[in-house]
């Protein structure tokens, strides 16, 4: 596999981890007051959709080849988003954002 395709795939996995983190937060915000069975169904559908989207995008980028370092970049993107959110949470900007979601 060419190096430019690998770099694009690594960046995609990192960004997909970041996007996945924030979409999981939004999903949790919408389903936290629902019935348990409905939470499970919505979460399974959400994960299925995101997995299918990931596989389609990886197929478009590098014909569906998957390596362990792609998973590591995904986890790194997810964890870096968590770190950034925890830092931002200490600021007043985060509280204003939460207030807009509650309305």
Secondary structure, DSSP 8 states (H G I E B T S, - for coil): --HHHHHHHHHHHHHHHHHHHHHHHHHHHHHTTS-HHHHHHHHHHHHHHHHHHHHHHHHHHHTT---HHHHHHHHHHHHHHHHHHHHHHTSHHHHHHHHHHH-
